[in-house]
Structure formats: structure tokens, C-alpha cells
Amino acid sequence: MITLTEQAALKVKEMLQDTDDPEQQYLRIGVQLGGCSGLSYSMGFDPDKKDTDLELQQHGVKILVDKESLPHLKGTVIDYKEALMGGGFSIDNPNAIAACGCGASFRTATEAGKPEDC
């Protein structure tokens, strides 16, 4: 399961207002190959649910996760923090055994033998 904190959900709802037809949009969360640690996070809005997607709803936000990404994201908590220079989402992934300095890419135990390019 992936957890979207209440603060993150408020920010997502705010961002949804800038999309076409916000009521029809899902927050799609996933991982893809790439980044200097092996995998990188992806997060964005998507109006289309696929048969292979897991659908969640938290704090009024509809979330989609593709089944290939789910094992890499199980137990992940997504939060949003306000800061002096703006703010941003933070991802706490218990499956990550290594992460790039920027925090955008990570490696799990299944990718432990792959080289890092950072």
C-alpha cells in the first residue's frame, strides 16, 4: 500500500484545479528505469485507468499505481512540505536501499548489484 499524507493530498487537490476536468483525473504514481541509482519515481495526472492499474483513494484523491511499480513502492509514504523557497513532495520508500543525492532515483534490493553513475 502507498500512503498519501493529508498535507500531500491537499497540495495534489490544489494542483488538480489547474488541469482540464479535475474530477476525472487520477494521480498516477510509479517507477521507471533510469536515474543514477537505477529507478526513478514518476508522479503526474492521468485521466485514464488501465486494467493493470491498482486504484486507491486517500483523502479524496484518486490514485493509480501500475502493477509493475507496486512491488517497488509498497509501504511508501508521500508527503508535502512547505519551505521558504517553495516546497515539495517527499517520498519515504522503505524498499530503497540506496538513493541518489537529489532523491529522484533509488535502488531496491533487487537492483543491488547494478552500478551507480552518480
MOPAC internal coordinates of N, CA, C and O (Angstrom, degrees):
PM7 1SCF
backbone

  N    0.0000 0     0.00 0     0.00 0    0    0    0
  C    1.4537 1     0.00 0     0.00 0    1    0    0
  C    1.5311 1   109.30 1     0.00 0    2    1    0
  O    1.2310 1   121.15 1   -34.50 1    3    2    1
  N    1.2915 1   115.40 1   145.50 1    3    2    1
  C    1.4610 1   122.93 1   175.79 1    5    3    2
  C    1.5238 1   107.44 1  -107.99 1    6    5    3
  O    1.2310 1   120.58 1   -40.71 1    7    6    5
  N    1.3249 1   116.50 1   139.29 1    7    6    5
  C    1.4584 1   120.50 1   179.70 1    9    7    6
  C    1.5234 1   109.84 1  -113.08 1   10    9    7
  O    1.2310 1   121.08 1   -52.64 1   11   10    9
  N    1.3081 1   115.54 1   127.36 1   11   10    9
  C    1.4582 1   123.24 1   172.96 1   13   11   10
  C    1.5216 1   106.13 1  -104.84 1   14   13   11
  O    1.2310 1   120.02 1   -62.17 1   15   14   13
  N    1.3288 1   117.57 1   117.83 1   15   14   13
  C    1.4616 1   119.20 1  -178.62 1   17   15   14
  C    1.5245 1   110.12 1   -68.24 1   18   17   15
  O    1.2310 1   121.30 1   -15.77 1   19   18   17
  N    1.3032 1   115.11 1   164.23 1   19   18   17
  C    1.4587 1   120.06 1   179.66 1   21   19   18
  C    1.5335 1   111.13 1   -61.42 1   22   21   19
  O    1.2310 1   120.36 1   139.74 1   23   22   21
  N    1.3367 1   116.92 1   -40.26 1   23   22   21
  C    1.4676 1   120.90 1   178.88 1   25   23   22
  C    1.5294 1   110.97 1   -63.57 1   26   25   23
  O    1.2310 1   120.49 1   138.47 1   27   26   25
  N    1.3349 1   116.67 1   -41.53 1   27   26   25
  C    1.4685 1   120.59 1   178.18 1   29   27   26
  C    1.5250 1   110.01 1   -65.81 1   30   29   27
  O    1.2310 1   120.33 1   139.22 1   31   30   29
  N    1.3152 1   116.97 1   -40.78 1   31   30   29
  C    1.4627 1   120.71 1   179.49 1   33   31   30
  C    1.5358 1   111.23 1   -63.08 1   34   33   31
  O    1.2310 1   120.23 1   140.52 1   35   34   33
  N    1.3267 1   117.16 1   -39.48 1   35   34   33
  C    1.4680 1   120.23 1   177.35 1   37   35   34
  C    1.5225 1   110.79 1   -61.33 1   38   37   35
  O    1.2310 1   120.45 1   137.95 1   39   38   37
  N    1.3329 1   116.74 1   -42.05 1   39   38   37
  C    1.4666 1   120.51 1   179.50 1   41   39   38
  C    1.5273 1   110.65 1   -67.84 1   42   41   39
  O    1.2310 1   119.91 1   139.29 1   43   42   41
  N    1.3247 1   117.77 1   -40.71 1   43   42   41
  C    1.4649 1   121.21 1   177.70 1   45   43   42
  C    1.5327 1   109.92 1   -61.31 1   46   45   43
  O    1.2310 1   120.26 1   135.41 1   47   46   45
  N    1.3196 1   117.11 1   -44.59 1   47   46   45
  C    1.4760 1   120.51 1   179.26 1   49   47   46
  C    1.5263 1   110.79 1   -61.59 1   50   49   47
  O    1.2310 1   120.58 1   140.47 1   51   50   49
  N    1.3258 1   116.50 1   -39.53 1   51   50   49
  C    1.4692 1   121.19 1   176.85 1   53   51   50
  C    1.5301 1   109.99 1   -62.13 1   54   53   51
  O    1.2310 1   120.44 1   134.15 1   55   54   53
  N    1.3117 1   116.76 1   -45.85 1   55   54   53
  C    1.4681 1   121.60 1  -179.58 1   57   55   54
  C    1.5344 1   111.35 1   -66.96 1   58   57   55
  O    1.2310 1   120.29 1   147.03 1   59   58   57
  N    1.3106 1   117.04 1   -32.97 1   59   58   57
  C    1.4641 1   121.09 1   179.02 1   61   59   58
  C    1.5314 1   111.81 1   -61.25 1   62   61   59
  O    1.2310 1   120.44 1   150.72 1   63   62   61
  N    1.3078 1   116.77 1   -29.28 1   63   62   61
  C    1.4657 1   120.34 1  -178.75 1   65   63   62
  C    1.5285 1   112.21 1   -65.01 1   66   65   63
  O    1.2310 1   120.30 1   161.64 1   67   66   65
  N    1.3305 1   117.03 1   -18.36 1   67   66   65
  C    1.4632 1   121.60 1   178.50 1   69   67   66
  C    1.5244 1   112.38 1   -90.93 1   70   69   67
  O    1.2310 1   119.96 1  -175.34 1   71   70   69
  N    1.3385 1   117.68 1     4.66 1   71   70   69
  C    1.4616 1   121.21 1   179.95 1   73   71   70
  C    1.5239 1   110.14 1  -102.11 1   74   73   71
  O    1.2310 1   121.45 1   -17.43 1   75   74   73
  N    1.3207 1   114.83 1   162.57 1   75   74   73
  C    1.4605 1   119.75 1   172.42 1   77   75   74
  C    1.5206 1   107.79 1   -73.81 1   78   77   75
  O    1.2310 1   120.17 1   -49.36 1   79   78   77
  N    1.3104 1   117.28 1   130.64 1   79   78   77
  C    1.4601 1   123.33 1   176.22 1   81   79   78
  C    1.5298 1   112.88 1    53.56 1   82   81   79
  O    1.2310 1   119.75 1  -115.25 1   83   82   81
  N    1.3374 1   118.08 1    64.75 1   83   82   81
  C    1.4638 1   122.14 1  -175.64 1   85   83   82
  C    1.5310 1   114.29 1   -55.97 1   86   85   83
  O    1.2310 1   119.99 1   149.95 1   87   86   85
  N    1.3160 1   117.62 1   -30.05 1   87   86   85
  C    1.4655 1   120.71 1  -178.71 1   89   87   86
  C    1.5226 1   112.53 1   -67.67 1   90   89   87
  O    1.2310 1   120.08 1   158.71 1   91   90   89
  N    1.3230 1   117.46 1   -21.29 1   91   90   89
  C    1.4642 1   121.81 1  -178.19 1   93   91   90
  C    1.5260 1   113.22 1   -97.01 1   94   93   91
  O    1.2310 1   120.10 1   179.46 1   95   94   93
  N    1.3149 1   117.42 1    -0.54 1   95   94   93
  C    1.4644 1   121.81 1  -175.68 1   97   95   94
  C    1.5254 1   111.67 1   -92.17 1   98   97   95
  O    1.2310 1   121.20 1   -37.88 1   99   98   97
  N    1.3161 1   115.31 1   142.12 1   99   98   97
  C    1.4581 1   123.31 1   170.81 1  101   99   98
  C    1.5278 1   107.98 1  -107.59 1  102  101   99
  O    1.2310 1   120.86 1   -25.43 1  103  102  101
  N    1.3140 1   115.96 1   154.57 1  103  102  101
  C    1.4565 1   120.81 1   167.99 1  105  103  102
  C    1.5197 1   105.64 1   -91.04 1  106  105  103
  O    1.2310 1   120.55 1   -66.40 1  107  106  105
  N    1.3235 1   116.56 1   113.60 1  107  106  105
  C    1.4599 1   120.87 1   179.50 1  109  107  106
  C    1.5269 1   108.17 1   -95.83 1  110  109  107
  O    1.2310 1   121.34 1   -54.81 1  111  110  109
  N    1.3481 1   115.05 1   125.19 1  111  110  109
  C    1.4564 1   122.33 1   179.54 1  113  111  110
  C    1.5228 1   107.39 1  -119.38 1  114  113  111
  O    1.2310 1   120.39 1   -46.19 1  115  114  113
  N    1.3286 1   116.87 1   133.81 1  115  114  113
  C    1.4528 1   119.32 1   180.00 1  117  115  114
  C    1.5031 1   112.06 1  -162.03 1  118  117  115
  O    1.2310 1   121.60 1     4.43 1  119  118  117
  N    1.3112 1   114.54 1  -175.57 1  119  118  117
  C    1.4565 1   121.71 1   173.45 1  121  119  118
  C    1.5187 1   107.99 1  -130.33 1  122  121  119
  O    1.2310 1   121.20 1   -25.25 1  123  122  121
  N    1.2957 1   115.32 1   154.75 1  123  122  121
  C    1.4612 1   121.03 1   176.83 1  125  123  122
  C    1.5172 1   108.65 1  -141.46 1  126  125  123
  O    1.2310 1   120.94 1   -23.62 1  127  126  125
  N    1.3103 1   115.80 1   156.38 1  127  126  125
  C    1.4597 1   119.96 1   177.04 1  129  127  126
  C    1.5175 1   109.04 1   -66.26 1  130  129  127
  O    1.2310 1   120.74 1   -42.33 1  131  130  129
  N    1.3179 1   116.20 1   137.67 1  131  130  129
  C    1.4553 1   120.42 1   178.62 1  133  131  130
  C    1.5060 1   110.97 1   136.91 1  134  133  131
  O    1.2310 1   121.29 1    -4.67 1  135  134  133
  N    1.2911 1   115.14 1   175.33 1  135  134  133
  C    1.4498 1   120.26 1  -175.80 1  137  135  134
  C    1.5130 1   109.34 1    85.77 1  138  137  135
  O    1.2310 1   120.10 1   -18.97 1  139  138  137
  N    1.2808 1   117.41 1   161.03 1  139  138  137
  C    1.4569 1   120.39 1  -173.18 1  141  139  138
  C    1.5244 1   113.36 1   -74.59 1  142  141  139
  O    1.2310 1   119.46 1   169.53 1  143  142  141
  N    1.3129 1   118.64 1   -10.47 1  143  142  141
  C    1.4639 1   119.76 1   177.47 1  145  143  142
  C    1.5255 1   112.68 1  -106.16 1  146  145  143
  O    1.2310 1   119.55 1   179.82 1  147  146  145
  N    1.3200 1   118.46 1    -0.18 1  147  146  145
  C    1.4622 1   120.47 1   174.98 1  149  147  146
  C    1.5095 1   115.10 1   118.48 1  150  149  147
  O    1.2310 1   119.85 1   134.51 1  151  150  149
  N    1.3295 1   117.88 1   -45.49 1  151  150  149
  C    1.4574 1   122.80 1   179.37 1  153  151  150
  C    1.5239 1   108.34 1  -128.48 1  154  153  151
  O    1.2310 1   120.66 1   -30.19 1  155  154  153
  N    1.3192 1   116.35 1   149.81 1  155  154  153
  C    1.4583 1   119.32 1   174.75 1  157  155  154
  C    1.5240 1   109.10 1  -131.02 1  158  157  155
  O    1.2310 1   121.56 1   -28.15 1  159  158  157
  N    1.3177 1   114.62 1   151.85 1  159  158  157
  C    1.4575 1   121.14 1  -179.12 1  161  159  158
  C    1.5265 1   109.70 1   -79.02 1  162  161  159
  O    1.2310 1   121.31 1   -31.14 1  163  162  161
  N    1.3183 1   115.10 1   148.86 1  163  162  161
  C    1.4660 1   120.38 1   170.70 1  165  163  162
  C    1.5215 1   107.69 1  -131.95 1  166  165  163
  O    1.2310 1   121.41 1   -39.50 1  167  166  165
  N    1.3181 1   114.92 1   140.50 1  167  166  165
  C    1.4517 1   120.72 1  -179.27 1  169  167  166
  C    1.5222 1   107.46 1  -152.59 1  170  169  167
  O    1.2310 1   120.54 1   -53.30 1  171  170  169
  N    1.3133 1   116.57 1   126.70 1  171  170  169
  C    1.4517 1   120.36 1  -179.72 1  173  171  170
  C    1.5248 1   110.27 1  -170.71 1  174  173  171
  O    1.2310 1   120.94 1    -0.61 1  175  174  173
  N    1.3028 1   115.81 1   179.39 1  175  174  173
  C    1.4583 1   120.70 1  -179.36 1  177  175  174
  C    1.5170 1   110.38 1   -95.22 1  178  177  175
  O    1.2310 1   121.35 1   -36.02 1  179  178  177
  N    1.3254 1   115.02 1   143.98 1  179  178  177
  C    1.4579 1   121.78 1  -177.52 1  181  179  178
  C    1.5273 1   108.21 1  -149.00 1  182  181  179
  O    1.2310 1   119.66 1   -52.86 1  183  182  181
  N    1.3300 1   118.25 1   127.14 1  183  182  181
  C    1.4678 1   119.89 1   179.08 1  185  183  182
  C    1.5301 1   113.00 1   -83.95 1  186  185  183
  O    1.2310 1   120.03 1   171.78 1  187  186  185
  N    1.3405 1   117.55 1    -8.22 1  187  186  185
  C    1.4599 1   120.71 1  -172.12 1  189  187  186
  C    1.5228 1   112.79 1  -111.56 1  190  189  187
  O    1.2310 1   121.29 1   -57.62 1  191  190  189
  N    1.3280 1   115.14 1   122.38 1  191  190  189
  C    1.4608 1   121.51 1   174.57 1  193  191  190
  C    1.5192 1   108.18 1   -94.77 1  194  193  191
  O    1.2310 1   120.83 1   -47.93 1  195  194  193
  N    1.3344 1   116.01 1   132.07 1  195  194  193
  C    1.4645 1   121.90 1   178.24 1  197  195  194
  C    1.5285 1   109.58 1   -98.48 1  198  197  195
  O    1.2310 1   120.60 1   -20.55 1  199  198  197
  N    1.3133 1   116.46 1   159.45 1  199  198  197
  C    1.4624 1   121.39 1   179.03 1  201  199  198
  C    1.5215 1   112.13 1   -60.91 1  202  201  199
  O    1.2310 1   120.35 1   153.62 1  203  202  201
  N    1.3267 1   116.93 1   -26.38 1  203  202  201
  C    1.4661 1   121.33 1  -177.74 1  205  203  202
  C    1.5299 1   112.89 1   -90.33 1  206  205  203
  O    1.2310 1   119.74 1  -174.91 1  207  206  205
  N    1.3236 1   118.11 1     5.09 1  207  206  205
  C    1.4619 1   121.94 1  -179.41 1  209  207  206
  C    1.5211 1   111.86 1   -89.74 1  210  209  207
  O    1.2310 1   121.22 1   -37.38 1  211  210  209
  N    1.3165 1   115.27 1   142.62 1  211  210  209
  C    1.4515 1   121.95 1   168.52 1  213  211  210
  C    1.5234 1   105.88 1   -91.53 1  214  213  211
  O    1.2310 1   120.18 1   -48.97 1  215  214  213
  N    1.3210 1   117.26 1   131.03 1  215  214  213
  C    1.4668 1   120.92 1   178.96 1  217  215  214
  C    1.5181 1   109.56 1  -107.24 1  218  217  215
  O    1.2310 1   121.22 1   -49.34 1  219  218  217
  N    1.3302 1   115.27 1   130.66 1  219  218  217
  C    1.4551 1   123.39 1   176.80 1  221  219  218
  C    1.5237 1   108.04 1  -124.37 1  222  221  219
  O    1.2310 1   120.59 1   -18.42 1  223  222  221
  N    1.3095 1   116.47 1   161.58 1  223  222  221
  C    1.4601 1   120.08 1   171.11 1  225  223  222
  C    1.5152 1   107.72 1  -139.72 1  226  225  223
  O    1.2310 1   121.03 1   -55.21 1  227  226  225
  N    1.3369 1   115.64 1   124.79 1  227  226  225
  C    1.4560 1   120.93 1  -179.88 1  229  227  226
  C    1.5183 1   109.63 1  -138.13 1  230  229  227
  O    1.2310 1   121.15 1   -50.92 1  231  230  229
  N    1.3140 1   115.41 1   129.08 1  231  230  229
  C    1.4644 1   122.59 1   178.92 1  233  231  230
  C    1.5286 1   111.21 1    52.22 1  234  233  231
  O    1.2310 1   120.31 1  -144.38 1  235  234  233
  N    1.3257 1   117.00 1    35.62 1  235  234  233
  C    1.4601 1   120.94 1   177.88 1  237  235  234
  C    1.5171 1   115.25 1    82.35 1  238  237  235
  O    1.2310 1   119.85 1  -173.30 1  239  238  237
  N    1.3242 1   117.89 1     6.70 1  239  238  237
  C    1.4675 1   122.21 1   178.68 1  241  239  238
  C    1.5279 1   108.26 1  -105.84 1  242  241  239
  O    1.2310 1   120.99 1   -52.47 1  243  242  241
  N    1.3263 1   115.71 1   127.53 1  243  242  241
  C    1.4634 1   121.11 1   175.87 1  245  243  242
  C    1.5243 1   107.98 1   -85.06 1  246  245  243
  O    1.2310 1   120.60 1   -53.56 1  247  246  245
  N    1.3310 1   116.46 1   126.44 1  247  246  245
  C    1.4610 1   122.67 1  -174.06 1  249  247  246
  C    1.5216 1   109.61 1  -120.65 1  250  249  247
  O    1.2310 1   120.61 1   -40.95 1  251  250  249
  N    1.3284 1   116.44 1   139.05 1  251  250  249
  C    1.4580 1   122.70 1   173.53 1  253  251  250
  C    1.5230 1   109.11 1  -119.68 1  254  253  251
  O    1.2310 1   120.85 1   -41.48 1  255  254  253
  N    1.3303 1   115.97 1   138.52 1  255  254  253
  C    1.4581 1   122.46 1   174.07 1  257  255  254
  C    1.5208 1   106.83 1  -134.29 1  258  257  255
  O    1.2310 1   120.37 1   -53.88 1  259  258  257
  N    1.3287 1   116.89 1   126.12 1  259  258  257
  C    1.4591 1   118.95 1   177.94 1  261  259  258
  C    1.5255 1   108.81 1   -72.80 1  262  261  259
  O    1.2310 1   120.81 1   -31.52 1  263  262  261
  N    1.3117 1   116.05 1   148.48 1  263  262  261
  C    1.4680 1   120.96 1  -173.76 1  265  263  262
  C    1.5229 1   113.58 1   -63.27 1  266  265  263
  O    1.2310 1   119.68 1   154.34 1  267  266  265
  N    1.3358 1   118.22 1   -25.66 1  267  266  265
  C    1.4602 1   120.16 1   177.82 1  269  267  266
  C    1.5285 1   111.22 1   -71.07 1  270  269  267
  O    1.2310 1   120.24 1   147.57 1  271  270  269
  N    1.3255 1   117.14 1   -32.43 1  271  270  269
  C    1.4700 1   121.51 1  -178.75 1  273  271  270
  C    1.5225 1   112.57 1   -80.47 1  274  273  271
  O    1.2310 1   120.69 1   153.17 1  275  274  273
  N    1.3154 1   116.29 1   -26.83 1  275  274  273
  C    1.4624 1   120.66 1  -172.43 1  277  275  274
  C    1.5276 1   114.63 1   -52.83 1  278  277  275
  O    1.2310 1   118.50 1   133.93 1  279  278  277
  N    1.3437 1   120.46 1   -46.07 1  279  278  277
  C    1.4741 1   118.52 1  -179.88 1  281  279  278
  C    1.5339 1   113.29 1   -60.73 1  282  281  279
  O    1.2310 1   120.18 1   149.21 1  283  282  281
  N    1.3238 1   117.27 1   -30.79 1  283  282  281
  C    1.4651 1   121.40 1   179.99 1  285  283  282
  C    1.5338 1   112.24 1   -78.60 1  286  285  283
  O    1.2310 1   120.58 1   161.30 1  287  286  285
  N    1.3357 1   116.50 1   -18.70 1  287  286  285
  C    1.4608 1   120.98 1  -174.75 1  289  287  286
  C    1.5240 1   114.13 1  -111.28 1  290  289  287
  O    1.2310 1   119.91 1   177.73 1  291  290  289
  N    1.3189 1   117.77 1    -2.27 1  291  290  289
  C    1.4637 1   121.07 1  -176.91 1  293  291  290
  C    1.5258 1   110.43 1   -56.81 1  294  293  291
  O    1.2310 1   120.54 1   -54.87 1  295  294  293
  N    1.3305 1   116.58 1   125.13 1  295  294  293
  C    1.4553 1   122.03 1   179.84 1  297  295  294
  C    1.5212 1   114.82 1    87.35 1  298  297  295
  O    1.2310 1   120.17 1  -179.37 1  299  298  297
  N    1.3328 1   117.28 1     0.63 1  299  298  297
  C    1.4635 1   121.77 1  -177.37 1  301  299  298
  C    1.5232 1   111.25 1   -70.87 1  302  301  299
  O    1.2310 1   120.97 1   -39.18 1  303  302  301
  N    1.3282 1   115.75 1   140.82 1  303  302  301
  C    1.4662 1   122.54 1   175.67 1  305  303  302
  C    1.5214 1   108.01 1  -116.23 1  306  305  303
  O    1.2310 1   121.02 1   -53.52 1  307  306  305
  N    1.3319 1   115.66 1   126.48 1  307  306  305
  C    1.4661 1   121.48 1   178.14 1  309  307  306
  C    1.5172 1   107.52 1  -109.74 1  310  309  307
  O    1.2310 1   121.13 1   -54.91 1  311  310  309
  N    1.3212 1   115.44 1   125.09 1  311  310  309
  C    1.4606 1   121.85 1  -177.53 1  313  311  310
  C    1.5217 1   108.37 1  -125.75 1  314  313  311
  O    1.2310 1   120.58 1   -11.29 1  315  314  313
  N    1.3173 1   116.49 1   168.71 1  315  314  313
  C    1.4646 1   122.16 1   174.45 1  317  315  314
  C    1.5113 1   107.82 1  -131.79 1  318  317  315
  O    1.2310 1   120.65 1   -49.06 1  319  318  317
  N    1.3189 1   116.37 1   130.94 1  319  318  317
  C    1.4652 1   122.01 1   179.79 1  321  319  318
  C    1.5228 1   109.69 1  -122.39 1  322  321  319
  O    1.2310 1   121.21 1   -49.55 1  323  322  321
  N    1.3123 1   115.29 1   130.45 1  323  322  321
  C    1.4615 1   120.52 1   172.86 1  325  323  322
  C    1.5263 1   107.87 1   -78.43 1  326  325  323
  O    1.2310 1   120.57 1   -34.16 1  327  326  325
  N    1.3186 1   116.51 1   145.84 1  327  326  325
  C    1.4617 1   121.18 1   179.26 1  329  327  326
  C    1.5209 1   108.73 1  -143.53 1  330  329  327
  O    1.2310 1   121.19 1   -12.36 1  331  330  329
  N    1.3247 1   115.33 1   167.64 1  331  330  329
  C    1.4519 1   121.15 1  -179.88 1  333  331  330
  C    1.5258 1   112.13 1   -56.85 1  334  333  331
  O    1.2310 1   120.32 1   140.08 1  335  334  333
  N    1.3052 1   117.00 1   -39.92 1  335  334  333
  C    1.4604 1   121.77 1  -177.25 1  337  335  334
  C    1.5259 1   112.26 1   -97.01 1  338  337  335
  O    1.2310 1   119.84 1  -151.57 1  339  338  337
  N    1.3146 1   117.91 1    28.43 1  339  338  337
  C    1.4572 1   121.07 1   178.38 1  341  339  338
  C    1.5055 1   111.68 1   124.29 1  342  341  339
  O    1.2310 1   120.11 1    83.76 1  343  342  341
  N    1.2821 1   117.40 1   -96.24 1  343  342  341
  C    1.4559 1   122.47 1  -177.80 1  345  343  342
  C    1.5067 1   108.90 1   147.66 1  346  345  343
  O    1.2310 1   120.98 1    -3.51 1  347  346  345
  N    1.2969 1   115.74 1   176.49 1  347  346  345
  C    1.4519 1   117.76 1   178.98 1  349  347  346
  C    1.5042 1   112.55 1  -177.07 1  350  349  347
  O    1.2310 1   121.93 1   -11.41 1  351  350  349
  N    1.3178 1   113.91 1   168.59 1  351  350  349
  C    1.4454 1   121.43 1   177.86 1  353  351  350
  C    1.5203 1   109.20 1   -81.70 1  354  353  351
  O    1.2310 1   121.06 1   -36.43 1  355  354  353
  N    1.3181 1   115.58 1   143.57 1  355  354  353
  C    1.4601 1   120.53 1   172.96 1  357  355  354
  C    1.5256 1   107.71 1  -121.11 1  358  357  355
  O    1.2310 1   121.17 1   -35.29 1  359  358  357
  N    1.3176 1   115.37 1   144.71 1  359  358  357
  C    1.4511 1   121.52 1  -177.65 1  361  359  358
  C    1.5172 1   108.31 1  -122.16 1  362  361  359
  O    1.2310 1   121.13 1   -61.68 1  363  362  361
  N    1.3252 1   115.44 1   118.32 1  363  362  361
  C    1.4590 1   121.68 1   177.52 1  365  363  362
  C    1.5239 1   106.83 1  -106.89 1  366  365  363
  O    1.2310 1   121.08 1   -77.09 1  367  366  365
  N    1.3311 1   115.53 1   102.91 1  367  366  365
  C    1.4551 1   122.15 1  -174.54 1  369  367  366
  C    1.5339 1   109.73 1  -110.83 1  370  369  367
  O    1.2310 1   119.90 1   -69.85 1  371  370  369
  N    1.3323 1   117.80 1   110.15 1  371  370  369
  C    1.4614 1   119.93 1  -178.68 1  373  371  370
  C    1.5338 1   113.29 1   -68.65 1  374  373  371
  O    1.2310 1   119.87 1   167.47 1  375  374  373
  N    1.3249 1   117.85 1   -12.53 1  375  374  373
  C    1.4598 1   121.77 1   179.69 1  377  375  374
  C    1.5222 1   112.53 1   -84.31 1  378  377  375
  O    1.2310 1   120.35 1   163.64 1  379  378  377
  N    1.3316 1   116.94 1   -16.36 1  379  378  377
  C    1.4628 1   121.18 1  -177.32 1  381  379  378
  C    1.5262 1   109.78 1   -76.69 1  382  381  379
  O    1.2310 1   121.26 1   -55.82 1  383  382  381
  N    1.3373 1   115.20 1   124.18 1  383  382  381
  C    1.4734 1   118.98 1   176.93 1  385  383  382
  C    1.5233 1   110.71 1  -101.32 1  386  385  383
  O    1.2310 1   120.60 1   166.39 1  387  386  385
  N    1.3429 1   116.45 1   -13.61 1  387  386  385
  C    1.4613 1   121.77 1   176.68 1  389  387  386
  C    1.5212 1   107.58 1  -153.49 1  390  389  387
  O    1.2310 1   120.66 1   -31.72 1  391  390  389
  N    1.3138 1   116.34 1   148.28 1  391  390  389
  C    1.4635 1   121.28 1   179.22 1  393  391  390
  C    1.5166 1   109.08 1  -140.12 1  394  393  391
  O    1.2310 1   121.51 1   -26.22 1  395  394  393
  N    1.3146 1   114.71 1   153.78 1  395  394  393
  C    1.4515 1   121.25 1   175.55 1  397  395  394
  C    1.5330 1   108.33 1   -72.33 1  398  397  395
  O    1.2310 1   119.95 1   -20.61 1  399  398  397
  N    1.2927 1   117.71 1   159.39 1  399  398  397
  C    1.4534 1   121.84 1   179.97 1  401  399  398
  C    1.5176 1   113.43 1   -57.93 1  402  401  399
  O    1.2310 1   119.98 1   148.04 1  403  402  401
  N    1.3281 1   117.64 1   -31.96 1  403  402  401
  C    1.4605 1   120.76 1  -179.38 1  405  403  402
  C    1.5233 1   111.87 1   -80.23 1  406  405  403
  O    1.2310 1   120.00 1   165.19 1  407  406  405
  N    1.3410 1   117.60 1   -14.81 1  407  406  405
  C    1.4544 1   121.31 1   178.84 1  409  407  406
  C    1.5116 1   114.63 1    81.20 1  410  409  407
  O    1.2310 1   119.88 1  -179.09 1  411  410  409
  N    1.3389 1   117.83 1     0.91 1  411  410  409
  C    1.4567 1   120.74 1  -177.84 1  413  411  410
  C    1.5191 1   112.97 1   -84.27 1  414  413  411
  O    1.2310 1   120.29 1   160.28 1  415  414  413
  N    1.3317 1   117.04 1   -19.72 1  415  414  413
  C    1.4538 1   118.99 1   179.00 1  417  415  414
  C    1.5244 1   109.58 1  -129.14 1  418  417  415
  O    1.2310 1   121.57 1   -21.89 1  419  418  417
  N    1.3278 1   114.60 1   158.11 1  419  418  417
  C    1.4548 1   119.67 1  -175.02 1  421  419  418
  C    1.5211 1   109.78 1  -152.32 1  422  421  419
  O    1.2310 1   121.48 1    -8.11 1  423  422  421
  N    1.3260 1   114.77 1   171.89 1  423  422  421
  C    1.4525 1   121.13 1   177.18 1  425  423  422
  C    1.5180 1   107.30 1  -135.18 1  426  425  423
  O    1.2310 1   120.74 1   -39.05 1  427  426  425
  N    1.3306 1   116.20 1   140.95 1  427  426  425
  C    1.4539 1   121.57 1   176.18 1  429  427  426
  C    1.5214 1   108.30 1  -104.33 1  430  429  427
  O    1.2310 1   120.35 1    -4.55 1  431  430  429
  N    1.3127 1   116.94 1   175.45 1  431  430  429
  C    1.4591 1   121.18 1  -179.37 1  433  431  430
  C    1.5227 1   111.28 1   -59.83 1  434  433  431
  O    1.2310 1   119.60 1   149.52 1  435  434  433
  N    1.3234 1   118.36 1   -30.48 1  435  434  433
  C    1.4618 1   120.48 1  -179.83 1  437  435  434
  C    1.5181 1   112.12 1   -71.40 1  438  437  435
  O    1.2310 1   119.66 1   160.59 1  439  438  437
  N    1.3381 1   118.25 1   -19.41 1  439  438  437
  C    1.4578 1   122.02 1   176.84 1  441  439  438
  C    1.5226 1   111.43 1  -106.58 1  442  441  439
  O    1.2310 1   119.59 1  -164.99 1  443  442  441
  N    1.3224 1   118.40 1    15.01 1  443  442  441
  C    1.4644 1   122.29 1  -171.69 1  445  443  442
  C    1.5238 1   114.03 1   -59.79 1  446  445  443
  O    1.2310 1   119.18 1   151.53 1  447  446  445
  N    1.3150 1   119.16 1   -28.47 1  447  446  445
  C    1.4477 1   120.36 1  -178.30 1  449  447  446
  C    1.5074 1   114.95 1   -86.45 1  450  449  447
  O    1.2310 1   119.65 1   176.66 1  451  450  449
  N    1.3158 1   118.27 1    -3.34 1  451  450  449
  C    1.4704 1   121.44 1  -177.24 1  453  451  450
  C    1.5249 1   109.68 1   -81.66 1  454  453  451
  O    1.2310 1   120.01 1   -34.06 1  455  454  453
  N    1.3396 1   117.59 1   145.94 1  455  454  453
  C    1.4717 1   120.62 1  -177.34 1  457  455  454
  C    1.5262 1   112.74 1   -73.65 1  458  457  455
  O    1.2310 1   121.20 1   -27.01 1  459  458  457
  N    1.3016 1   115.30 1   152.99 1  459  458  457
  C    1.4596 1   121.96 1   173.31 1  461  459  458
  C    1.5063 1   109.17 1   -99.37 1  462  461  459
  O    1.2310 1   120.48 1   -38.65 1  463  462  461
  N    1.3439 1   116.69 1   141.35 1  463  462  461
  C    1.4595 1   121.50 1  -179.73 1  465  463  462
  C    1.5143 1   113.39 1  -105.54 1  466  465  463
  O    1.2310 1   119.40 1  -177.26 1  467  466  465
  N    1.3297 1   118.75 1     2.74 1  467  466  465
  C    1.4681 1   121.13 1  -176.48 1  469  467  466
  C    1.5020 1   112.13 1   -64.70 1  470  469  467
  O    1.2310 1   120.10 1   180.00 1  471  470  469

